[in-house]
Structure formats: C-alpha cells, structure tokens
C-alpha cells in the first residue's frame, strides 16, 4: 500500500509499505478516505522527536471499514468510521476512568502511558496517512458515522483529534456561557478551541497569533483577533476585561512558541497566559510540551524544562490542566453537533490533496505559508482542491 513515510528531518515521501492487515480478532481494517496533516506531525517532521525513520505518519484518520476480526461485534463492513488518535483498550484502569489518552495496555513501555497512530514514543502503531489502517479494539475505537459521512468528510475527520482537542482545552479551562476567554495560538487546534468556546456560549473570545490568514479565520467565526506583532496581548486582554483579566485561557501553541521577532521561547505563551488570566482563573494547556527536545533553544528546553512564572501563577490562585485529549470523552457529542448542522469544523481546511502530494503539503504547512491553515489528504484520489 502507499503511505507517507518519514525519512529524516524535513524528509517525507510516499512509498510502498507492507499492507495493513487484521492481526488480532478484535481488529478492524479501514480503507482510509480522509487523513489530515497535524501540527503535531510537524514536530516529528522537523526532527524534534524520536520518531524513527521508515515510520508512517498520520493520527487524524477516517474511512470505510473493509474487514473485521472474528471478535468484532458492533462495527460492520461498509460503515464509515472516524478514529480517535488515541489507541486505547477500553478496559485498563485509565480507560475505565475515561482517560483513553493514557491507556496502560496499548503502550508497550511500562514506564509510559498512552498510545497513538504514527506518533513518536506512543507505541508501534503505524499511521493512517496511507491507503489502509489497522485499528486495534475496533468496537471500542471506531466512531461510526451516519449516511452523511461521505459528503461531510472534512467535518467528521476533525473528530479524530483537533476538534475534541480544542474542546478539551476549553473543558480544562472551565469555559462557561458568558465567559471572557483568551486563546493563545490560532493554528488548527487554537481555532478549534475558539470555536468550542463560542459553541459553549462564551461572551468574548480573544485569539492571539500573528499570522493574518489564521487571525482572519478567528474573526470569521466570531472571535476577536489579536495580532501580537502589533499589540501587547496581555495589555489587550486587560483592556478588554476592565483590567481584571480573562476568566480563563487556552494554550494551543506548545514548546515551539516564538516571540514576534521569531525567537523561540518555550515559556512564551504559558507566562503570558498567567498574566492575562484573572485571579482564580483557569488555564487549559493542549499545546505539546516534550519531555526532551534536542532542538531546544537552551539547556532547560533540551531537557523538557520550562522557565515558568510559577510564583505569579500561585499568587493568582489559578488552576491549570494539561495533557493530550481523551478523544472518546467528546467525539460522540461533537459528531452529533456536526450531523445536526450545529458545528462545521471544516472551516479550518485550506487544502485537500491526494496522498501523492503529501510532501508538498508538509513543506507548505511547516513553512506556515500564507493560506495553508489545514491540509487534508485523500488516499486513492487525484487532483487538488483549495478552499
């Protein structure tokens, strides 16, 4: 089968690899119809992780079930499904508590928790930027879709990761109707966090970034764009909230945060959120912070350590939630919002490409080229569509 394969820093190619297949009776085999390039893929693409050469990318996947193992009861051949990026068993202590993001069964390293498709340090599972994908524990991990799945693929595929992840950020931040919320980062996840806050009825949503195309999308959905290359975002938020600060905030950038001058500072967004969120406010962090980063700008960053303004955070009595999203906690309800026409997360999609054009998609997305806000790949299709 054809798949997007990692060859080293900023090197990807579409190659023939062994076909995905049923390996256990609980497996489901999916023919991938839609798969996304994620900002998290760029960490691996840039060589900032331990992602091994020869590995297949892709953790945002959906497609058609073409084969099921003998122990699969619910999922049927021919159904369209979307797959959480979390590979989870459904029965370990963490899964039982709803933390499918930290499954204890699917991670072969006993010192770690959590597994994912095509992701560094998250198990041996090949990604879905390919023609086919093996889904372990298919009855548990497949989210079945309705008859509108084919026509709404670019909406439903967002349920694999970025829509639930953005929603998770707002959950950890405690966003409620009427709240004043600030989002740092207007990449796809930041835009989904802003969109989720608006869906929840937040009274004012401010989105901080400096890329005009991303800020334009934030404004399009009803958020207030804040260009931090033109204004101090902390001062802007304070001015918008009568000097009190936002009720809550979301960090959607991670350890590769940069200042407006282009210098990398892993603590850039975290410390500004502490300053921008009010006393007793809540902060949700879904931006990726790695335990080790060989490409970090200083010795602290190389060891995964961040110079964090904990004193002010403690003084203000703020609460912070962190970590990857447990997609299954949210994906059913978000699916039903999409099915009812109440949510259309595909507004972030800028380009739809055949699998063969994945290398170009990676290059443009990694460069943050204007207009390349979210890239969707379609294995088995030819041609290009630009939104």
ZAKOLTI-874816 format. One record per residue (C-alpha): residue number from 1; residue in one letter; x, y, z. Coordinates in nm, 4 decimals. Layout:
BEGIN
+------+------+----------+----------+----------+
| nupa | gumi |       c1 |       c2 |       c3 |
+------+------+----------+----------+----------+
|  NUM |    a |        X |        Y |        Z |
...
+------+------+----------+----------+----------+
This chain:
BEGIN
+------+------+----------+----------+----------+
| nupa | gumi |       c1 |       c2 |       c3 |
+------+------+----------+----------+----------+
|    1 |    x |   0.0000 |   0.0000 |   0.0000 |
|    2 |    x |   0.1047 |   0.3633 |  -0.0451 |
|    3 |    x |   0.1904 |   0.5588 |   0.2701 |
|    4 |    x |   0.3613 |   0.8795 |   0.3833 |
|    5 |    x |   0.6971 |   0.7723 |   0.5280 |
|    6 |    x |   0.9424 |   0.9669 |   0.7448 |
|    7 |    x |   1.2955 |   0.9751 |   0.6055 |
|    8 |    x |   1.4618 |   1.2216 |   0.8417 |
|    9 |    x |   1.4276 |   1.5904 |   0.9314 |
|   10 |    x |   1.2004 |   1.7576 |   0.6764 |
|   11 |    x |   1.2093 |   1.4499 |   0.4547 |
|   12 |    x |   0.8878 |   1.2670 |   0.3754 |
|   13 |    x |   0.7972 |   1.0562 |   0.0758 |
|   14 |    x |   0.5090 |   0.8447 |  -0.0466 |
|   15 |    x |   0.6302 |   0.4875 |  -0.0634 |
|   16 |    x |   0.5097 |   0.1299 |  -0.0909 |
|   17 |    x |   0.4951 |  -0.0317 |   0.2537 |
|   18 |    x |   0.3500 |  -0.3646 |   0.3738 |
|   19 |    x |  -0.0278 |  -0.3653 |   0.3705 |
|   20 |    x |  -0.2070 |  -0.3049 |   0.6982 |
|   21 |    x |  -0.3968 |  -0.6203 |   0.7947 |
|   22 |    x |  -0.6029 |  -0.7835 |   1.0663 |
|   23 |    x |  -0.3630 |  -0.9121 |   1.3332 |
|   24 |    x |  -0.5984 |  -0.9923 |   1.6219 |
|   25 |    x |  -0.9667 |  -1.0953 |   1.6359 |
|   26 |    x |  -1.0581 |  -0.7571 |   1.7865 |
|   27 |    x |  -0.9054 |  -0.5602 |   1.4958 |
|   28 |    x |  -1.0831 |  -0.3638 |   1.2261 |
|   29 |    x |  -0.9268 |  -0.2793 |   0.8888 |
|   30 |    x |  -1.0158 |   0.0595 |   0.7424 |
|   31 |    x |  -0.9643 |   0.1903 |   0.3905 |
|   32 |    x |  -0.8604 |   0.5486 |   0.4566 |
|   33 |    x |  -1.0525 |   0.8090 |   0.2609 |
|   34 |    x |  -0.9501 |   1.1217 |   0.4525 |
|   35 |    x |  -0.6499 |   1.1921 |   0.6752 |
|   36 |    x |  -0.5027 |   1.5199 |   0.7995 |
|   37 |    x |  -0.1586 |   1.6678 |   0.8476 |
|   38 |    x |  -0.1490 |   1.7841 |   1.2098 |
|   39 |    x |   0.0684 |   2.0440 |   1.3783 |
|   40 |    x |   0.1958 |   1.7608 |   1.5981 |
|   41 |    x |   0.3195 |   1.5862 |   1.2837 |
|   42 |    x |   0.5444 |   1.8854 |   1.2250 |
|   43 |    x |   0.7367 |   1.8233 |   1.5485 |
|   44 |    x |   0.8325 |   1.4840 |   1.4080 |
|   45 |    x |   0.8769 |   1.6124 |   1.0525 |
|   46 |    x |   1.1256 |   1.8728 |   1.1781 |
|   47 |    x |   1.3297 |   1.6081 |   1.3607 |
|   48 |    x |   1.2459 |   1.7374 |   1.7075 |
|   49 |    x |   1.1385 |   1.3953 |   1.8394 |
|   50 |    x |   1.2495 |   1.0306 |   1.8448 |
|   51 |    x |   1.0235 |   0.9394 |   1.5504 |
|   52 |    x |   1.2030 |   0.6589 |   1.3668 |
|   53 |    x |   1.2944 |   0.6704 |   1.0003 |
|   54 |    x |   1.0632 |   0.4474 |   0.7996 |
|   55 |    x |   0.7621 |   0.5168 |   1.0227 |
|   56 |    x |   0.4267 |   0.6061 |   0.8673 |
|   57 |    x |   0.2692 |   0.9370 |   0.9643 |
|   58 |    x |  -0.0951 |   1.0057 |   1.0391 |
|   59 |    x |  -0.3125 |   1.0157 |   1.3515 |
|   60 |    x |  -0.6173 |   1.2057 |   1.2193 |
|   61 |    x |  -0.7977 |   0.9404 |   1.0170 |
|   62 |    x |  -1.1341 |   0.8302 |   0.8832 |
|   63 |    x |  -1.2511 |   0.5859 |   0.6230 |
|   64 |    x |  -1.4553 |   0.2796 |   0.5276 |
|   65 |    x |  -1.4439 |  -0.0497 |   0.7159 |
|   66 |    x |  -1.3403 |  -0.3232 |   0.4737 |
|   67 |    x |  -1.2692 |  -0.6134 |   0.7112 |
|   68 |    x |  -1.3374 |  -0.7020 |   1.0744 |
|   69 |    x |  -1.1837 |  -0.9594 |   1.3060 |
|   70 |    x |  -1.3818 |  -1.2532 |   1.4354 |
|   71 |    x |  -1.4344 |  -1.0970 |   1.7793 |
|   72 |    x |  -1.5741 |  -0.7671 |   1.6461 |
|   73 |    x |  -1.9469 |  -0.7437 |   1.7216 |
|   74 |    x |  -2.0610 |  -0.3876 |   1.6600 |
|   75 |    x |  -1.8649 |  -0.2419 |   1.3688 |
|   76 |    x |  -1.9705 |  -0.3713 |   1.0253 |
|   77 |    x |  -1.8018 |  -0.3890 |   0.6880 |
|   78 |    x |  -1.9093 |  -0.0944 |   0.4733 |
|   79 |    x |  -1.9552 |   0.1509 |   0.7591 |
|   80 |    x |  -1.7770 |   0.4849 |   0.7601 |
|   81 |    x |  -1.5847 |   0.5484 |   1.0809 |
|   82 |    x |  -1.3555 |   0.8119 |   1.2306 |
|   83 |    x |  -1.0731 |   0.7009 |   1.4579 |
|   84 |    x |  -0.9611 |   0.8801 |   1.7744 |
|   85 |    x |  -0.5880 |   0.9416 |   1.7579 |
|   86 |    x |  -0.5678 |   0.7642 |   2.0957 |
|   87 |    x |  -0.5177 |   0.3877 |   2.0540 |
|   88 |    x |  -0.6928 |   0.2547 |   2.3642 |
|   89 |    x |  -0.8049 |  -0.0799 |   2.5039 |
|   90 |    x |  -1.1196 |   0.0346 |   2.6836 |
|   91 |    x |  -1.0696 |  -0.1764 |   2.9955 |
|   92 |    x |  -0.7494 |  -0.0723 |   3.1807 |
|   93 |    x |  -0.7633 |   0.1466 |   3.4910 |
|   94 |    x |  -0.7129 |   0.4682 |   3.2968 |
|   95 |    x |  -0.9561 |   0.3820 |   3.0164 |
|   96 |    x |  -1.2128 |   0.2815 |   3.2777 |
|   97 |    x |  -1.1816 |   0.6287 |   3.4286 |
|   98 |    x |  -1.2211 |   0.7955 |   3.0896 |
|   99 |    x |  -0.8513 |   0.8660 |   3.0326 |
|  100 |    x |  -0.8164 |   0.6896 |   2.6992 |
|  101 |    x |  -0.5341 |   0.9348 |   2.6290 |
|  102 |    x |  -0.3264 |   0.7472 |   2.8877 |
|  103 |    x |  -0.4178 |   0.3852 |   2.8147 |
|  104 |    x |  -0.1964 |   0.1429 |   3.0066 |
|  105 |    x |  -0.2483 |  -0.1564 |   2.7779 |
|  106 |    x |  -0.1550 |  -0.0301 |   2.4334 |
|  107 |    x |   0.1725 |   0.1352 |   2.5356 |
|  108 |    x |   0.4400 |  -0.1377 |   2.5343 |
|  109 |    x |   0.6810 |   0.0644 |   2.7507 |
|  110 |    x |   0.5710 |   0.0056 |   3.1129 |
|  111 |    x |   0.7200 |   0.3400 |   3.2127 |
|  112 |    x |   0.4844 |   0.5241 |   2.9773 |
|  113 |    x |   0.1096 |   0.5568 |   2.9194 |
|  114 |    x |  -0.0883 |   0.6416 |   2.6100 |
|  115 |    x |  -0.0657 |   0.5235 |   2.2517 |
|  116 |    x |  -0.1393 |   0.6771 |   1.9122 |
|  117 |    x |  -0.1155 |   0.6087 |   1.5403 |
|  118 |    x |   0.2047 |   0.7273 |   1.3722 |
|  119 |    x |   0.3405 |   0.9149 |   1.6724 |
|  120 |    x |   0.6799 |   0.9276 |   1.8450 |
|  121 |    x |   0.7060 |   0.7373 |   2.1752 |
|  122 |    x |   0.3430 |   0.6278 |   2.1567 |
|  123 |    x |   0.3678 |   0.2662 |   2.0559 |
|  124 |    x |   0.4361 |   0.0673 |   1.7376 |
|  125 |    x |   0.1142 |   0.1638 |   1.5577 |
|  126 |    x |   0.1595 |   0.2806 |   1.2003 |
|  127 |    x |  -0.0185 |   0.5955 |   1.0934 |
|  128 |    x |  -0.3121 |   0.6455 |   0.8643 |
|  129 |    x |  -0.1600 |   0.8743 |   0.6013 |
|  130 |    x |  -0.1849 |   0.5609 |   0.3944 |
|  131 |    x |  -0.4328 |   0.3603 |   0.1934 |
|  132 |    x |  -0.5252 |   0.1300 |   0.4839 |
|  133 |    x |  -0.5103 |   0.1331 |   0.8635 |
|  134 |    x |  -0.5314 |  -0.1411 |   1.1231 |
|  135 |    x |  -0.7484 |  -0.0326 |   1.4183 |
|  136 |    x |  -0.6958 |  -0.2338 |   1.7408 |
|  137 |    x |  -1.0030 |  -0.2970 |   1.9564 |
|  138 |    x |  -1.2206 |  -0.1775 |   1.6727 |
|  139 |    x |  -1.5523 |  -0.1951 |   1.8561 |
|  140 |    x |  -1.4162 |   0.0457 |   2.1153 |
|  141 |    x |  -1.2068 |   0.2767 |   1.8982 |
|  142 |    x |  -1.4232 |   0.3210 |   1.5876 |
|  143 |    x |  -1.6776 |   0.6024 |   1.5980 |
|  144 |    x |  -1.9448 |   0.5078 |   1.3462 |
|  145 |    x |  -2.0846 |   0.7780 |   1.1210 |
|  146 |    x |  -2.4182 |   0.8266 |   0.9503 |
|  147 |    x |  -2.5290 |   0.8434 |   0.5892 |
|  148 |    x |  -2.3896 |   1.1956 |   0.5532 |
|  149 |    x |  -2.0321 |   1.0787 |   0.6211 |
|  150 |    x |  -1.9161 |   1.0934 |   0.2598 |
|  151 |    x |  -2.0383 |   1.4474 |   0.1998 |
|  152 |    x |  -1.9094 |   1.5775 |   0.5349 |
|  153 |    x |  -1.5717 |   1.4065 |   0.5439 |
|  154 |    x |  -1.3751 |   1.7240 |   0.6109 |
|  155 |    x |  -1.6009 |   1.7944 |   0.9097 |
|  156 |    x |  -1.6035 |   1.4435 |   1.0532 |
|  157 |    x |  -1.2290 |   1.3823 |   1.0161 |
|  158 |    x |  -1.1709 |   1.6704 |   1.2589 |
|  159 |    x |  -1.3232 |   1.4443 |   1.5270 |
|  160 |    x |  -1.0070 |   1.2324 |   1.5195 |
|  161 |    x |  -0.8067 |   1.4977 |   1.7004 |
|  162 |    x |  -0.8238 |   1.8736 |   1.6614 |
|  163 |    x |  -1.1942 |   1.9379 |   1.7309 |
|  164 |    x |  -1.2006 |   1.7276 |   2.0505 |
|  165 |    x |  -0.8562 |   1.8620 |   2.1454 |
|  166 |    x |  -0.9710 |   2.2216 |   2.1139 |
|  167 |    x |  -1.2849 |   2.1335 |   2.3073 |
|  168 |    x |  -1.0714 |   1.9616 |   2.5736 |
|  169 |    x |  -0.8723 |   2.2830 |   2.6179 |
|  170 |    x |  -1.1948 |   2.4698 |   2.6956 |
|  171 |    x |  -1.3060 |   2.1941 |   2.9330 |
|  172 |    x |  -0.9820 |   2.2133 |   3.1304 |
|  173 |    x |  -1.0154 |   2.5917 |   3.1289 |
|  174 |    x |  -1.3734 |   2.5674 |   3.2551 |
|  175 |    x |  -1.5272 |   2.7819 |   2.9815 |
|  176 |    x |  -1.8921 |   2.8645 |   3.0566 |
|  177 |    x |  -2.1633 |   3.0745 |   2.8918 |
|  178 |    x |  -2.0802 |   3.4429 |   2.9176 |
|  179 |    x |  -1.7110 |   3.3904 |   2.9954 |
|  180 |    x |  -1.4302 |   3.6058 |   2.8617 |
|  181 |    x |  -1.1777 |   3.3621 |   2.7175 |
|  182 |    x |  -0.8335 |   3.4122 |   2.5644 |
|  183 |    x |  -0.6757 |   3.1581 |   2.3278 |
|  184 |    x |  -0.3030 |   3.1697 |   2.2554 |
|  185 |    x |  -0.2407 |   3.0218 |   1.9119 |
|  186 |    x |  -0.4602 |   3.0332 |   1.6010 |
|  187 |    x |  -0.3368 |   2.7179 |   1.4386 |
|  188 |    x |  -0.5977 |   2.4482 |   1.3747 |
|  189 |    x |  -0.6210 |   2.3463 |   1.7435 |
|  190 |    x |  -0.6348 |   2.7057 |   1.8641 |
|  191 |    x |  -0.9112 |   2.7800 |   1.6149 |
|  192 |    x |  -1.0984 |   2.4712 |   1.7371 |
|  193 |    x |  -1.0600 |   2.5917 |   2.0973 |
|  194 |    x |  -1.2009 |   2.9310 |   1.9984 |
|  195 |    x |  -1.4819 |   2.7622 |   1.8056 |
|  196 |    x |  -1.5588 |   2.5386 |   2.1032 |
|  197 |    x |  -1.5685 |   2.8360 |   2.3398 |
|  198 |    x |  -1.8118 |   3.0105 |   2.1059 |
|  199 |    x |  -2.0272 |   2.6961 |   2.0821 |
|  200 |    x |  -2.0355 |   2.6908 |   2.4631 |
|  201 |    x |  -2.1647 |   3.0481 |   2.4693 |
|  202 |    x |  -1.8567 |   3.2387 |   2.5814 |
|  203 |    x |  -1.9340 |   3.6101 |   2.5753 |
|  204 |    x |  -1.5977 |   3.7211 |   2.4413 |
|  205 |    x |  -1.3275 |   3.5053 |   2.2800 |
|  206 |    x |  -0.9889 |   3.6636 |   2.2041 |
|  207 |    x |  -0.7405 |   3.4745 |   1.9840 |
|  208 |    x |  -0.3716 |   3.5671 |   1.9908 |
|  209 |    x |  -0.1479 |   3.4945 |   1.6906 |
|  210 |    x |   0.0422 |   3.6864 |   1.4254 |
|  211 |    x |  -0.0427 |   3.5052 |   1.1008 |
|  212 |    x |  -0.3015 |   3.7128 |   0.9106 |
|  213 |    x |  -0.4707 |   3.4138 |   0.7456 |
|  214 |    x |  -0.5260 |   3.2408 |   1.0803 |
|  215 |    x |  -0.6437 |   3.5575 |   1.2523 |
|  216 |    x |  -0.8886 |   3.6122 |   0.9657 |
|  217 |    x |  -1.0413 |   3.2691 |   1.0326 |
|  218 |    x |  -1.0700 |   3.3519 |   1.4035 |
|  219 |    x |  -1.2579 |   3.6699 |   1.3170 |
|  220 |    x |  -1.4761 |   3.4806 |   1.0696 |
|  221 |    x |  -1.6145 |   3.2561 |   1.3465 |
|  222 |    x |  -1.6845 |   3.5495 |   1.5782 |
|  223 |    x |  -1.3660 |   3.5716 |   1.7846 |
|  224 |    x |  -1.1588 |   3.8863 |   1.8371 |
|  225 |    x |  -0.8241 |   3.8566 |   1.6547 |
|  226 |    x |  -0.5210 |   3.9823 |   1.8480 |
|  227 |    x |  -0.2020 |   4.0327 |   1.6471 |
|  228 |    x |   0.0797 |   4.0080 |   1.8997 |
|  229 |    x |   0.3253 |   4.1560 |   1.6498 |
|  230 |    x |   0.1249 |   4.4776 |   1.6646 |
|  231 |    x |  -0.0007 |   4.4937 |   2.0250 |
|  232 |    x |   0.0952 |   4.3507 |   2.3643 |
|  233 |    x |  -0.1575 |   4.0675 |   2.4008 |
|  234 |    x |  -0.1604 |   4.0846 |   2.7807 |
|  235 |    x |  -0.2365 |   4.4566 |   2.7764 |
|  236 |    x |  -0.5020 |   4.3972 |   2.5105 |
|  237 |    x |  -0.6780 |   4.1336 |   2.7214 |
|  238 |    x |  -0.6627 |   4.3511 |   3.0323 |
|  239 |    x |  -0.8114 |   4.6429 |   2.8391 |
|  240 |    x |  -1.0936 |   4.4200 |   2.7113 |
|  241 |    x |  -1.1724 |   4.2923 |   3.0628 |
|  242 |    x |  -1.1665 |   4.6157 |   3.2652 |
|  243 |    x |  -0.8215 |   4.5354 |   3.3965 |
|  244 |    x |  -0.9276 |   4.2075 |   3.5592 |
|  245 |    x |  -0.8025 |   3.9586 |   3.3029 |
|  246 |    x |  -0.9839 |   3.6841 |   3.1142 |
|  247 |    x |  -1.1958 |   3.4347 |   3.3091 |
|  248 |    x |  -0.9980 |   3.1552 |   3.1509 |
|  249 |    x |  -0.7464 |   3.0800 |   2.8785 |
|  250 |    x |  -0.6181 |   2.8063 |   2.6491 |
|  251 |    x |  -0.2595 |   2.7340 |   2.5454 |
|  252 |    x |  -0.2621 |   2.5928 |   2.1915 |
|  253 |    x |   0.0963 |   2.6518 |   2.0779 |
|  254 |    x |   0.3344 |   2.4366 |   2.2834 |
|  255 |    x |   0.7087 |   2.4223 |   2.3231 |
|  256 |    x |   0.7864 |   2.5746 |   1.9841 |
|  257 |    x |   0.6318 |   2.9093 |   2.0766 |
|  258 |    x |   0.8072 |   3.2107 |   1.9247 |
|  259 |    x |   0.8097 |   3.5794 |   2.0076 |
|  260 |    x |   0.7099 |   3.8274 |   1.7343 |
|  261 |    x |   1.0769 |   3.8664 |   1.6396 |
|  262 |    x |   1.0979 |   3.4966 |   1.5510 |
|  263 |    x |   1.2956 |   3.3801 |   1.8550 |
|  264 |    x |   1.1849 |   3.0519 |   2.0104 |
|  265 |    x |   1.0796 |   3.0660 |   2.3756 |
|  266 |    x |   0.9013 |   2.7553 |   2.5115 |
|  267 |    x |   0.7601 |   2.9621 |   2.8001 |
|  268 |    x |   0.6273 |   3.2447 |   2.5823 |
|  269 |    x |   0.2586 |   3.1580 |   2.5804 |
|  270 |    x |   0.2425 |   2.9966 |   2.9251 |
|  271 |    x |   0.3735 |   3.3019 |   3.1062 |
|  272 |    x |   0.1582 |   3.5423 |   2.9059 |
|  273 |    x |  -0.1484 |   3.3337 |   2.9886 |
|  274 |    x |  -0.0688 |   3.3572 |   3.3598 |
|  275 |    x |  -0.0558 |   3.7346 |   3.3232 |
|  276 |    x |  -0.3658 |   3.7583 |   3.1029 |
|  277 |    x |  -0.5969 |   3.5338 |   3.3108 |
|  278 |    x |  -0.7529 |   3.6765 |   3.6243 |
|  279 |    x |  -0.7089 |   3.5741 |   3.9850 |
|  280 |    x |  -0.8611 |   3.2248 |   4.0419 |
|  281 |    x |  -0.8965 |   3.1787 |   3.6662 |
|  282 |    x |  -0.8370 |   2.8506 |   3.4863 |
|  283 |    x |  -0.5973 |   2.7591 |   3.2064 |
|  284 |    x |  -0.6117 |   2.4577 |   2.9727 |
|  285 |    x |  -0.2871 |   2.3538 |   2.8028 |
|  286 |    x |  -0.3104 |   2.1293 |   2.4954 |
|  287 |    x |  -0.0060 |   2.2629 |   2.3107 |
|  288 |    x |   0.2628 |   1.9928 |   2.3019 |
|  289 |    x |   0.5460 |   2.0152 |   2.5560 |
|  290 |    x |   0.8012 |   1.7374 |   2.5103 |
|  291 |    x |   0.9923 |   1.5638 |   2.7934 |
|  292 |    x |   1.3088 |   1.6158 |   2.5880 |
|  293 |    x |   1.3789 |   1.8415 |   2.2921 |
|  294 |    x |   1.7233 |   1.8098 |   2.1327 |
|  295 |    x |   1.6450 |   2.1129 |   1.9177 |
|  296 |    x |   1.5534 |   2.3349 |   2.2117 |
|  297 |    x |   1.6959 |   2.6897 |   2.2302 |
|  298 |    x |   1.8696 |   2.6404 |   2.5688 |
|  299 |    x |   1.9745 |   2.3680 |   2.8131 |
|  300 |    x |   1.6462 |   2.3888 |   3.0039 |
|  301 |    x |   1.4445 |   2.3356 |   2.6861 |
|  302 |    x |   1.6652 |   2.0482 |   2.5723 |
|  303 |    x |   1.5644 |   1.8650 |   2.8940 |
|  304 |    x |   1.1973 |   1.9495 |   2.8502 |
|  305 |    x |   1.2102 |   2.2112 |   3.1264 |
|  306 |    x |   1.0324 |   2.5454 |   3.1010 |
|  307 |    x |   1.1172 |   2.8629 |   3.2926 |
|  308 |    x |   0.7650 |   2.9139 |   3.4212 |
|  309 |    x |   0.6331 |   3.2053 |   3.6262 |
|  310 |    x |   0.5022 |   2.9740 |   3.8966 |
|  311 |    x |   0.5177 |   3.2415 |   4.1650 |
|  312 |    x |   0.2628 |   3.4604 |   3.9870 |
|  313 |    x |   0.0558 |   3.1559 |   3.8916 |
|  314 |    x |   0.0433 |   3.0519 |   4.2586 |
|  315 |    x |  -0.0165 |   3.4079 |   4.3801 |
|  316 |    x |  -0.3170 |   3.4429 |   4.1488 |
|  317 |    x |  -0.4648 |   3.1126 |   4.2661 |
|  318 |    x |  -0.5031 |   2.9859 |   3.9127 |
|  319 |    x |  -0.5773 |   2.6275 |   3.8106 |
|  320 |    x |  -0.4030 |   2.4661 |   3.5149 |
|  321 |    x |  -0.4987 |   2.1471 |   3.3312 |
|  322 |    x |  -0.2611 |   1.9834 |   3.0854 |
|  323 |    x |  -0.2121 |   1.6871 |   2.8562 |
|  324 |    x |  -0.3335 |   1.5165 |   2.5433 |
|  325 |    x |  -0.7033 |   1.4904 |   2.4755 |
|  326 |    x |  -0.9091 |   1.1806 |   2.5641 |
|  327 |    x |  -1.0908 |   1.1973 |   2.2316 |
|  328 |    x |  -1.3617 |   0.9441 |   2.3183 |
|  329 |    x |  -1.4797 |   1.1674 |   2.6028 |
|  330 |    x |  -1.6098 |   1.4178 |   2.3477 |
|  331 |    x |  -1.6248 |   1.2713 |   1.9970 |
|  332 |    x |  -1.9809 |   1.1346 |   2.0080 |
|  333 |    x |  -2.1398 |   1.4597 |   2.1177 |
|  334 |    x |  -1.9304 |   1.6587 |   1.8725 |
|  335 |    x |  -2.0230 |   1.4127 |   1.5955 |
|  336 |    x |  -2.3885 |   1.4749 |   1.6703 |
|  337 |    x |  -2.3367 |   1.8516 |   1.6513 |
|  338 |    x |  -2.1838 |   1.8048 |   1.3067 |
|  339 |    x |  -2.4656 |   1.5722 |   1.1983 |
|  340 |    x |  -2.7248 |   1.8272 |   1.3121 |
|  341 |    x |  -2.5508 |   2.1096 |   1.1276 |
|  342 |    x |  -2.4703 |   2.2860 |   1.4535 |
|  343 |    x |  -2.0927 |   2.2589 |   1.4072 |
|  344 |    x |  -1.8811 |   2.2822 |   1.0930 |
|  345 |    x |  -1.5158 |   2.2435 |   1.1953 |
|  346 |    x |  -1.4068 |   2.2116 |   0.8322 |
|  347 |    x |  -1.3866 |   2.5913 |   0.8186 |
|  348 |    x |  -1.0138 |   2.5480 |   0.9002 |
|  349 |    x |  -0.9434 |   2.3420 |   0.5877 |
|  350 |    x |  -0.7449 |   2.5285 |   0.3251 |
|  351 |    x |  -0.6182 |   2.2469 |   0.1012 |
|  352 |    x |  -0.7312 |   1.8989 |   0.0029 |
|  353 |    x |  -0.4596 |   1.6963 |  -0.1702 |
|  354 |    x |  -0.4155 |   1.3426 |  -0.2982 |
|  355 |    x |  -0.1780 |   1.1323 |  -0.0905 |
|  356 |    x |   0.0938 |   1.1651 |  -0.3538 |
|  357 |    x |   0.1174 |   1.5401 |  -0.2845 |
|  358 |    x |   0.1770 |   1.4944 |   0.0897 |
|  359 |    x |   0.5438 |   1.6083 |   0.0701 |
|  360 |    x |   0.4322 |   1.9431 |  -0.0747 |
|  361 |    x |   0.1615 |   1.9704 |   0.1874 |
|  362 |    x |   0.4113 |   1.9113 |   0.4671 |
|  363 |    x |   0.6517 |   2.1687 |   0.3285 |
|  364 |    x |   0.3912 |   2.4447 |   0.2924 |
|  365 |    x |   0.2278 |   2.3730 |   0.6277 |
|  366 |    x |   0.5638 |   2.3613 |   0.8063 |
|  367 |    x |   0.6640 |   2.6935 |   0.6482 |
|  368 |    x |   0.3368 |   2.8473 |   0.7710 |
|  369 |    x |   0.2892 |   2.9714 |   0.4168 |
|  370 |    x |   0.0037 |   3.2141 |   0.3820 |
|  371 |    x |  -0.3275 |   3.0371 |   0.3308 |
|  372 |    x |  -0.2045 |   2.6909 |   0.4370 |
|  373 |    x |  -0.4104 |   2.6627 |   0.7544 |
|  374 |    x |  -0.5081 |   2.2933 |   0.7432 |
|  375 |    x |  -0.4120 |   2.0240 |   0.4938 |
|  376 |    x |  -0.6355 |   1.7228 |   0.4275 |
|  377 |    x |  -0.5095 |   1.4221 |   0.2308 |
|  378 |    x |  -0.7276 |   1.1826 |   0.0316 |
|  379 |    x |  -0.5641 |   0.8452 |  -0.0429 |
|  380 |    x |  -0.6881 |   0.6973 |  -0.3670 |
|  381 |    x |  -0.7888 |   1.0302 |  -0.5161 |
|  382 |    x |  -0.6128 |   1.2582 |  -0.7621 |
|  383 |    x |  -0.6279 |   1.6320 |  -0.8084 |
|  384 |    x |  -0.6079 |   1.9285 |  -0.5743 |
|  385 |    x |  -0.8746 |   2.1409 |  -0.4121 |
|  386 |    x |  -0.8006 |   2.4723 |  -0.2440 |
|  387 |    x |  -1.0706 |   2.6109 |  -0.0196 |
+------+------+----------+----------+----------+
